[in-house]
Amino acid sequence: MKKKLELIVLLNSRKRKEFSQSLDNLSKNLQNYCSSLIIDESGDGVTFNILAQWETEDQMRKALKSEEFLILSGAISALSEKTIIRLDDKQVGNHISKLKSL
C-alpha cells in the first residue's frame, strides 16, 4: 500500500535561508529514497511543505532511517518553530521526533 508523508515546517523568518540551503543540499539524495518528493516554499517565506511518497510501508521506514532523513530531521528540529506531520492525510504529530516512531 502506498504511503504519503507530509511535513509542514514553519520557520522563524531569520532561519529561512539556512533551512532552504539545507533542503537544497539534501533534496537530490532524499529523492533517491522516495517514489515522489515535492518540496514547496509558500509565498509567506516561512512555511515549507515537504511531501514524500513511497510504494510500500517498508520503503518508507527504510527512508526514514536513512542518513539524509536524519539530517533533515535535525535541521527541522533546530530551525523550525512548529512542524505538522501528516501520514496518509492524518495528522500524527507536531514535532519532528515523531518520525522515529512511524
N, C-alpha and C positions, 0 to 999 in steps of 0.2 A: 504494500500500500504506500502511495506517495506521501511524503512528509513535507510540510511547509513551516519554516521558522521565520518569524518577522521580529526584528529588533527596531524599536523606535527609540532613538537616542536624542535626548535633549541636553544641549551643552550650554555652558556659560559662554557668552559671545567671545570672551578673551581666549577660550580654549579651542575655538573653531578651526583655526589654521593648523594647530598641532594635530588635532584629530583628523582633519582632512588629509594631511600629509601621511599619517599612519595608515589610513584607508588606502590611499594611493599606493603605498609601498606593499600592502598586503593583498590587494584585490586580485592580482593575477594568480598568486599562489592559492588564495581562497577558492578561486574559480575551479581549480583542479579537483576540489573536494565536493563540488556541487553539480547537480544536473543543471541548475539555473541559479545565477546570482545577480541580483539587481541592487545597486546602491544609488539612492536618490537623496539629494540635498534639497530641503524645502526652501521656498522663497524667503523665509524669515531668517535664514542664515545660521540658525542654531539647532535645527532639527534634521537628523539624518534618519532615513528609513532604509534598513538593510533587509532584503528578502532573499532567503536561500531555500532551495528546494532539492529534494533527493527522491530517488525512485523507491528506496526502502528505508525502513527504520534503522537497519544495521548500517547502511551508508551514512545516515545522519549521525548516529552515535560515533562512528569512526571519525567523521569530520570534526565533531565537537571535541574530540580528544587530540586533534592534530595541533602541532606547534602553532600554526597560523591562527587557529581559533583561540588558542590560549593567549596569544599576543593581542588579538583583537579584544578579548575579554578584559585583559589588563588595561588596554587603552581606554575602553569604555568605563571601567571601574575608576580609573584615575582622572578622567577628563569630563565625565558626564555629571549632570545634576540630577537627571532622572532617566530611567530606562524602563520601557514597557516591553515585555516579552510575550509573544503570542506563538502558540504551536497549533497548527491546523485551525487557525482563526479563533482560538480560545486563549484568553489571557491566562498565562500560567505563572507570572511573576513580575516583579518590578525592580529586581536587582540582578545584575549580570551573573552573580554567583549561582543563580538558579539553573544556568546552563549545565552545570556539573551534574545535576540530578535528573536531567532529561533522559 
